[in-house]
Amino acid sequence: MEGIKKTFGSVQAVKNGEFNLKKGEIHSLIGENGAGKSTMMKLLYGMYPFDGGTVTIEGKKYDHISPKTAIEAGIGMVHQEFMLVKELTVLENIILGFEPKKGLTIDFAAARKTVQKYIDQYNMDIQLDKKIAQISVGEAQRVEIIKILTRGANIIILDEPTAVLTPQESRRLFEILNNLREDGKSIVFISHKLNEIMEISDRVSVMRQGTYMGTVNKADTNENELARMMIGRDVFLNIEKKKSDIGETVLQVEDLWTSGEKEISKIRGLSFDVKAGEIVGVAGIDGNGQSELIEAITGLRKVEKGKVILDGKDITNLSVKKIREAGLTHIPEDRNTRGLNRQFSIGDNLIEVTLDKEPFSKNGFLKKDAVKKFAEELIEKFDIRPARAELPTSYLSGGNAQKVVVAREVTLGGKLLVASQPTRGVDIGAIESIRSILQDVKEKGLGVLLVSAELEEIMSLSDRIIVMHNGKITGRLNAEDADEEQLGMLMMSGKEEGGEA
């Protein structure tokens, strides 16, 4: 890929994109959120037309690629959001749109034989007759890989493939990728996890703000150097965990039961506490009840049974407003639907929770000068860019939009900060900033309940860790006693504390 350009409206997503891939290698593509790495690969797969540059595949030049062209050229892509139909079986999903026919009917016997060949060749461990809804996330990902292999892919693009996997599932994926590489397949691996990049890659290419910054051999680099290439300065993601004075219990959850978006995410009898001056981390594979737990605590989901007590006050099933008034602040897992009004300005979003109070309003009128002054102070303190209080938050990158939410919530004070996926979808520089802020909040004496899909984040920030599976707690550990292997096993465990599931 040479001289690639792509513009969306007024935003130039790729200014000068370069990428090359050799036969039989794993080549990682990294960069901050919005650097253009996923856009580059979507251009290669034909999901968008490119505005400039050329792509050469097996010696043939293209100035335009459609998904059909890409598939015919031997390119396959596994997206972050799997493209699978939950109510169909694994086999039906793999052959969907490319069904072998026997007369006018689908030849399932021939399809099974073809698919089984790939399963055996790459040791995939897939159950063809199960419905997608019945299989694990790791198995669903393997289904996606088999699907593109059966379409003849020799170039395989994986976009953030370990984002929803346990450590054990990630290792299983890496074994499969190494098998594919040894068989001559070429793999593009997009990830923000630098430790994984260093483990799986042969070469690494870096993008920054839509521009190609260079390619290095894995053997000639390290995590710090890659981070520096990505953002132009040193980055320190491993925040020094400081001990703070542990105070009284600020959150008590007692025998909590709620409904769930699906069967495995129903909350069934959860009990735990959070004390002032500590971070309690909640680990688990996405979809095992973490979202429902946070919604029940913050007033967004009805509690069917049990109690939520905040600073000695029963807040079970109170309104969001009353729960906030009792001392709870909340960084929601989806900033766009629950954290921000994207059409409002940075300043308006920063005072959203307190706009009806002094000094921001009086007698029902908003005091714009006070809002502007407050916003400018927070913009500087939390390094929100661009530093323009009147700018709509829809113009911000993911990391800066998240900083607006974090700045608003931690400035409110209170007794308990609920931080749900606080660094999801943000770049490495914003991750560093947000993790430092959470540490500061703890040191100031607040209790913090942290939910994160990033085990490294849970382990580096938490004082205590609880692990969830199928809406239940399967383990409680002090952070210093925990390791990724142990947490991964508990995340996949079917056993409740003290008994069988």
N, C-alpha and C positions, 0 to 999 in steps of 0.2 A: 504494500500500500504506500503510495508516494504522493506528496503534496495534497493530502485530503483536506477538503474544506466542507463545513456544514453549518448553515445558519437556520435558526428557528426564530422567525420574526425579527426582532432587533438583537437577539442574542446569538453571538458567534460561538457555537458549541465546540467546533473544531476549526482552528485557524491554520495549523500546519501539522497534519497528522502523518506519521510515518510508522510502518510496522512491517517486519518480515518474519517469516516462519519457515523453518527447515523441516525436512522430512524426519520423522522419528524423534521429535524433541517436545518438551513441555516449556513453553515460552509464556511467562507471566507478564500481564499488563497491569500496571498500578498507577495510582494517582489519587489526589484528593477527590472528595465528592464534587462533581461538576467539572472535573478535569478533562472529560471527553472520552474516557476509556470505554465505557459501555456504548456510547454513541458510535465510536469507531467500529466496534464489532457488530453493531446493528446495521451499520452501513455495509459491512462485508457480507452480512447475511441477507441483505436486500430489504430490510425493514424500512429504511428511509432511502430516498435518492440522494446521492452526494452532489455538492455544488461545484466541486473542482477536484482535480487529481485523477489518478488511475490506479486500478487494481490489476495485478498480474497473477494468474493462477495457472500453474503448470505450463508457463511460457505463453499463455494466451492473455492479451490485454483486454480490460473491460473499462468503459467509462460510464457504464450503467449496469446495475445488478438488481434483479428481482429475487424474491425467495425461491421461485422455481429455478432460475438460473443458478443460484447458490447451491441448491440441492443437487442439481445436475452436475455441478462442478465438484461435488464431493464435500460440501460444507454442511455441518450440522451444528445447531446451537441449543444448549440447555439453559433456559432462562431461570432467573431467580424465582419467579412464580411459575410453577410447573403447569404445562399445557395438557392436563389429563382430565378425562371425564370420569368423575367419581363413581357413577352408577354402572359404568362398564367394567368388564374384567380387565386384568392386565393384558392378556392376549388381544382382546378387542381394541384396547387403546394403542397397542404397538402397531397393529396393521391398519388402523383407522385412516381412510383415504388412500391406502395402498393395498387394498384387500386382494389376495390371489383368488381367482375365480375358477370354478369347475362348472362349466355351462353358465347358467344364470345365477348360481348360488356361490357363496363364499366357500373356498376350500380351506376349512379350518385345520384339517390334518396336515396339509402342505405348509400352512402358516406356522403351525406348532413345530414342525420339523425344522423349518428355517430358523425360527426364534431360538429353539433349544440349542442349535448349533452355536449361536453366539453366547448363550448362557454358559454352556460347557467350556467354550474356548477361553472366556475371560473370567470364569469362576464368579458369576454374578449373583447366584443365590436369589432367584426370583420365582414366585409361585404364580403360575400363569392363570389359574382358574379363580383366584381371589379377585374381589372387586377392589378398585383403587381406594375406596373408602375404608377398607379393612386392613390396609398395609401401612407400614411405618414410613416416615418421611425419607429415611435412607433408602428404603426399597423403592419408593416412588421415583427417587432420583435415578436409581439404576434402570428403572423402566424407561425413563427419558433417554438414557444413554443407549440402551438396546434399540429403542425406536429409531434413533438417527443412524445407528449402525446398519439396521436392516434397509435403510434407504441409501446405503452405499457411502456413508461419510468416511472420508480419510482425514479431514480437518474438523476437529471437535472444539467448539467454543463453550466454555463453562463460565457463567456470570455469577460471581459470589457463591460458589457451590457449597461451601461449608457453613453458610450463615445460619442454617437451621438444623445442623447436625450435632450429635454428641461427639466427644473426642473419639470414642470407639468407631462411630460411623464415619468420621473423617478419615481415620486410619484405613478403614475398609475401602473408602473411595480412593485414597492414594495408592493402595495396592492395585486397584483396577486400572487407574491411570498409568501406573508403571507398566502393567501388562499390555495396555494399548500402545504405549510408546515402544516397547520392545517388539511389538508386531508391526511397527512402521507407521502407526498413526501419529498425526501431528496435533498437539493440543495447545489451545490458548486458555490460560487460567487467569481470570480476573478476580482479584481479592484485595481487601484492605488489611488482611492479617499478615504482617510481615514475617512472623515466625513460620507460618505455613509457606509463604513465598520462598523462604530460605530452605525449607525442607523439600519442596516438590519440584522446583524450577531447574532448568538447565540455563536459561537466560532470562533476564528481566528487562522490560522496557518501561520507561517512566514518562508520564504526561503531566503537565502543569498548565492549568488555565487554557486548555485547548491546544497546547503546543507540545510537540515531541521534544523531550529533554535528553534522550540518549538511551542506549542499551548497554547492559553490563552482563558479563558472565557471573553466575552465582558464586563461583569459586573466588572471584576477585572483589567481592563486596560483602557488606554486612547490613544488619537492620538499621543501624544509625545512619549509615551512608545513604541507604535507600530513602529513609525519612527525609533526610536533608535534600535529596534530589526532588522529592515530591513537593516540599513546601518552602525550600530555600533557607531553612535554619534547623538547628538541632531541636529535637523533640524528646520529651521525657514522659512516657506513658505510665511508667511504674512510679506512681506517686508514693512518697514515703508515708507509710501508715503511722500516724501518731496516736498514742494512747491519750484519751481524754478522760475526765472524771465521769464515771458512770453514775447517773442520777436515778431518780424515781421512774417507775413505769409510766410511759406516756401513751402507749397503745396496748390494749388488751383485747385479743380476739378469742372468744370463747365458744367452742362447739358450733362453728359457723357452717350453715348449709345454704346454698343458692342454686338457682337454675343455671344452665350452661348453654353456650352456643351449640355444643354437641355433647354427646354422652360422656366422653372422657374429660370434659372441662367443667362438669358440675362440681361444685364445692361440697364436700361431704365430711363434716365433722372436724373442721380445722381449728386448732387452738395454738396460739403463740403470743409472744409479747415483744415490744420494743421499748428500750429504756432511753432516757435522755443521755446524750453524749455517746451514742453508739450507732453504727450502721448494721442493720440486719439485712442480709442479702437473700433473695429468693431465686433459686436456680431451678431450671426445668426446661424440657423441650417445649417450644411454643405450642400453645393449644391444650395444655394440661391443667388449665384452671387459673393460671396467673392473672390473666385479664379480668376474669370474673371476680377473683379475690379483691383486686384493686378497685373494681367498680362497686363492690359491696361496701368496702371501707369508705369510699369517697362519696357515696350516695347516688351512684349512677345505676345500681342494680339492687333489686329488692332482696333483702335477707329473709329467707324462709324460716330459719330457726337459728337460735344462738344470739350472741351479743357482740357489739363492737363498742369498746369503751375508750374514750380519748380523754386523757388527763383527768380521770375519775368520773367523767360524765358519759352516760349512755347515749351514744349518737346513732344507734341502730335505726335505720330507715328514716332518719331525718332528711330534710332537703339539703341539696348541695350547699346552698347559702348558709344554712344553720350550722352545717358541719365545718365550713370554712370559718365561721364566726367563733366556733369552739376551739380553733387553733390548728387546723389542718391546711397544709398547702400541697399542691399537686402538680407534678410534671407528667402530663399524660403520655401514653405510648404513641399516640398519633397526634403530632403537633398541629396538623392541618385541619383535622375535624374537631378536636377538643381543646387545642392549646392556643390557637390564633384565629382571629378574623382576618383572612388574607387580604381583604380589600381595605382594611383599616391601616392607618399609618403605624410606624414603629412606636411613636409616642402614645397613641391611643391604646395599642395593645399592652404597653407597659403599665397603664393605669386601669386596665379593664376591670379588675376586681374591686378597685377602690375609687372609681370615678365619681361616686355619689358622696364622697367624704371630703372633708378638708384635708389638704389645702387645694384640692383639684376642683371642687365645686362649692357654690354657695347659693342658697335659695333656688336650687334647681338649675343654675347656670354654670356651665363649664368655664373654668378660669384657664384660658389657653396659655398664658404666660407661665403659670405654675406648672402646667403639664409639660411645656417645652423645656423648662429649666430642669425638672425632674428627669425627663427623658434623656436630655443631654448628659446629665451626670451618670446615668446608668449605661448609656452608650459608650462613654469613655471608660467607665469602671470595668465593663464586661467585654470591651473591645468588639462591639457590634459594627460590622461594615456592610455597606457604606454608612458613615457616621452622620446620617441625616434623619432627624426625628420625624419629618413630614413624609418620608418615603413610604409607600405602601409595602407591607411585609411580603407581598407577592413577588417583589423584585429581589428578595434576599435568597442567597444560597441556603441549602438545607442546614448547614452548620450555623450560619448567622441567624436564621429563623429560630432555631432551637435555643440559641443564646438569649433571644428575646423572652422566650417562655421561662427559661431558667432564671434570668435576671429578675423578672417580675415575681416569681414564686419565692425565691430565696430572700428577696428584699422585704417580703411581707412579715417575716419572723415567724411567730406562732410556736407550736409545741412539736409538731411532727411534719416532716417533709416526706411525701410519697413520691418517689422517683421511679417511673416506669419506663424502661428502655431509654434512659436519658441520652445515650450517645448513638442511638439507632439512626443509620442513614446520614451521619455527619462525618466530616473529614477528620484526618488525624490531628490537625491543629486544634479543632474544636473539641475533640475527645480529651486531649490534654487539659484544656481549659475547664471543661465541665467536671472532670474528675477532681481537679484541684478545688473547685467550688464546693463539691459535695463533702470533701474532707474539711473545708473551712466551716461549713454548716455544722458538722458534727462537733468540731472543736468549740463552737459557740454554745453548745449545750442542747441542741435540738436532737430529737430522735429521727433517724432516717430509715425508711423502709425502701430498699432498692431491689427492683425487679429488672433483670438483664438476661438476654440470651447469650451474652459474652461471658463465658466462664472465667476468663482471665480478668475481666472487670469485677466480677463477683468476688474472686479470690483476693484481688489487690486492694479492694476498698472495704470489704466487710469485716466486722469484728466477729459476728456469728452468721452462720448460713443455715437456711432450711431448704430442703429439696422437695419439689412437688412432682407427682406423677398421678395421672388420672384423678385430679382434684383432691388428692390426699397428700399428707406429708409422709415421705419415705425415709427421711433422715434429718438429723440436726447435728451440726458440727461447729466447733470453734474454728475460725478461719485458719489459724496456725496449724491445725491438725488435718486440714483438707488438702487433697490433691485432685488433679483433673480426672485421673482414672477412677478414683473412688466416687467423685461426684457424678461422672458419666454413668457408672453402674447404678447409682441411686436414681438417676433421671430415667433410666430404662426399667427400673425395678417394678415388679407387680406386687411387692409386699408392702403393706402398711407397717407403721411402727407397731411392734409388739404382736404381729399376727399376719395371717394370710390375706391377700387381696380378695 
